[in-house]
Amino acid sequence: MSSEIEELGEGHSPAAWTLVVVSLLGIALGTVAFFLEIAWLVWVGVAITLIGFLLGWVLGKAGYGVGGSRVQHKEH
């Protein structure tokens, strides 16, 4: 049994940042639209949030996730 634990990282990758930024924009838009009672814009915010998660997943599969082949690794 190996005593080494694989470090997964802290999510510092283009895929993770894209997911967070796009999803936060969708959540912010949906929140403002909810406050202003614009139902269709709330759903646009939901769609943008889901697109953010989809983009993060696709970029992760394309090698831009933590430990991905297209990410420049930095030594700490």
Secondary structure, DSSP 4 states (H G I P E B T S, - for coil): ----------S-SHHHHHHHHHHHHHHHHHHHHHHTT-HHHHHHHHHHHHHHHHHHHHHIIIIISTT-TTSPP---
